[in-house]
Amino acid sequence: MSRRIVVLSGSNRAGSQSLKVASHLRQRLADLNLWEASDLIDLATSRLPLWPEQDRDQLWPAQQAILAKATALIVISPEWNGMACPALKNFFLYAGISELGHKPALLVGVSAGLGGAYPIAELRASSYKNCRLLYLPEHLIIRNVESMFNDQAPANEDDKRIRERADWALRLLSQYDVACREIRRALEQPPAFSTGM
């Protein structure tokens, strides 16, 4: 199985800052040559129906196929009123163990100001339960996002620092990807234990 990573832009706003962060991280993945391929799921352009409504446009099967091939994920969440974006929470109602089970993921919080931590805590608390996604103990928070990742060169010291930390976090995620592949190969998942406690 080849190493593929999915970058999930969790905002349902078109042209969002989360999408800008996703694009930057995908470019860094290519520059650092850490995975053989990357895919983007943008919840603004591929809006899943609110769970449990019928998926008339068959958006979930397309996302499901992308996720099934992934060996790791980057989950990007904007902070809206101190919470994770509803589109992202809805995504985790669809995604199960067959798509995400025991795959490592880097959480990335996005804030227009100095926030961004609350979505990280919220997603760590509940989004992994049934899908068994393995969040790294490390995460990124892109604060003052409108002034970050805009050009090839960093705009200021904060931009430079978060770019360096992002590269380090991507390398860390790559190592978790290598380690978790062995776990997934060895693991048997009994149907009786398909949901978390």
C-alpha positions in Angstrom: 0.0 0.0 0.0 1.4 3.4 -1.0 1.6 6.2 1.5 -1.2 8.7 0.9 -2.3 11.6 3.0 -5.7 13.4 3.1 -5.8 17.0 4.0 -9.3 17.8 5.3 -10.3 21.5 5.1 -13.1 21.6 7.7 -14.7 24.9 6.9 -17.9 25.1 4.9 -17.1 28.6 3.7 -15.9 29.0 0.2 -12.4 30.4 -0.2 -11.8 30.1 3.6 -8.6 30.6 5.5 -8.8 26.9 6.4 -8.5 26.1 2.7 -5.5 28.5 2.4 -3.8 26.6 5.3 -4.7 23.3 3.6 -3.1 24.4 0.4 0.0 25.6 2.2 0.4 22.3 4.0 -0.2 20.3 0.8 2.6 22.2 -0.9 4.9 21.6 2.1 4.0 17.9 1.9 5.2 17.9 -1.7 8.3 20.0 -1.0 9.3 17.7 1.9 8.5 14.6 -0.1 7.0 12.8 2.9 4.2 11.0 1.2 3.8 9.6 -2.3 0.5 11.4 -2.9 -1.9 13.8 -1.2 -5.6 14.4 -1.6 -7.7 17.4 -0.5 -11.2 17.1 0.9 -12.7 20.6 1.1 -16.0 20.6 3.0 -17.0 23.9 1.4 -17.1 22.4 -2.1 -18.1 18.9 -1.1 -20.8 19.5 1.5 -22.2 16.4 3.1 -25.9 16.5 4.0 -26.6 17.1 7.6 -26.5 13.6 9.3 -28.7 11.5 8.9 -30.3 13.1 5.8 -30.1 11.2 2.6 -27.0 11.8 0.5 -28.8 12.4 -2.8 -25.7 13.7 -4.6 -23.6 10.7 -3.5 -20.9 12.9 -2.0 -20.0 10.5 0.8 -19.0 7.5 -1.4 -16.5 9.8 -3.2 -15.0 11.0 0.1 -15.1 7.4 1.5 -13.0 6.1 -1.5 -10.4 8.9 -0.9 -10.2 8.2 2.8 -10.0 4.4 2.4 -6.7 4.9 0.4 -5.3 7.3 3.0 -2.6 6.2 5.5 -2.7 9.5 7.4 -4.7 12.7 7.7 -4.4 16.4 8.5 -7.7 17.7 10.0 -8.0 21.5 9.8 -10.7 23.2 11.9 -11.6 26.9 12.0 -12.8 28.2 15.3 -16.3 29.5 15.1 -17.6 31.1 18.3 -15.2 28.9 20.3 -16.3 25.7 18.6 -15.3 23.4 15.8 -17.0 24.0 12.5 -20.4 22.2 12.1 -19.4 20.8 8.7 -16.4 19.1 10.3 -18.5 17.7 13.2 -20.9 16.4 10.6 -18.1 14.7 8.7 -17.2 12.7 11.7 -20.8 11.4 11.9 -20.2 9.8 8.5 -16.6 8.6 8.9 -16.1 5.3 10.6 -13.5 2.8 11.5 -13.3 1.4 7.9 -12.2 4.8 6.6 -10.2 6.2 9.4 -9.4 3.4 11.9 -6.0 3.6 13.5 -4.7 6.1 11.0 -2.6 9.0 12.5 -3.9 12.5 12.2 -2.5 16.0 12.8 -5.0 18.5 14.2 -4.7 22.1 13.0 -6.7 24.9 14.6 -7.3 28.1 12.6 -8.2 31.5 14.1 -8.5 35.0 12.8 -7.4 36.2 16.2 -5.5 34.6 19.1 -7.9 31.7 19.6 -7.9 28.3 17.9 -7.4 26.0 20.8 -11.1 25.2 21.5 -11.7 23.2 18.3 -8.6 21.2 19.0 -9.9 20.2 22.5 -13.4 19.6 21.1 -12.3 17.3 18.3 -9.9 15.4 20.7 -12.8 14.9 23.1 -15.3 13.3 20.7 -14.5 13.0 17.0 -12.2 10.0 17.3 -14.6 7.7 19.3 -16.2 5.6 16.7 -13.8 6.1 13.8 -10.7 5.3 15.9 -8.6 8.1 14.3 -5.3 8.5 16.2 -4.6 12.2 16.9 -1.0 13.0 17.4 -0.2 14.4 20.9 1.2 17.4 18.9 -1.0 19.9 17.0 -0.8 23.2 15.2 -2.8 26.4 15.9 -2.6 29.0 13.2 -3.4 32.3 14.9 -3.9 35.6 13.1 -4.3 33.3 10.1 -5.0 36.2 7.6 -1.4 37.2 8.0 0.1 33.7 7.8 1.1 31.5 4.8 0.3 34.3 2.2 3.5 34.3 0.2 6.5 32.1 -0.5 8.6 34.0 2.1 7.3 34.5 5.6 5.8 37.9 6.3 7.2 38.2 9.9 8.7 36.3 12.7 5.4 34.7 13.7 4.8 33.5 10.2 8.4 32.1 10.0 8.0 30.3 13.4 4.7 28.7 12.5 6.1 27.5 9.1 9.0 25.9 10.9 6.8 24.2 13.4 4.4 23.0 10.7 7.3 21.4 8.8 8.4 19.7 12.1 4.8 18.5 12.7 4.5 17.1 9.2 7.7 15.1 9.7 6.4 13.8 13.0 3.1 12.8 11.3 5.2 11.0 8.7 6.9 8.9 11.4 3.6 8.0 13.0 2.3 7.0 9.6 5.2 4.5 9.3 4.6 3.1 12.8 0.8 2.9 12.5 0.9 0.9 9.3 2.3 -2.1 11.3 -0.4 -1.7 13.9 -3.2 -1.8 11.2 -1.6 -4.8 9.5 -1.6 -6.8 12.8 -5.0 -5.6 14.2 -8.2 -7.6 13.9 -11.3 -5.5 14.5 -14.1 -7.7 15.9 -17.6 -6.4 14.7 -18.8 -6.5 18.3 -16.3 -3.7 19.1 -16.9 -1.5 16.1 -18.0 1.5 18.2 -16.0 3.1 20.9 -16.9 3.2 24.6 
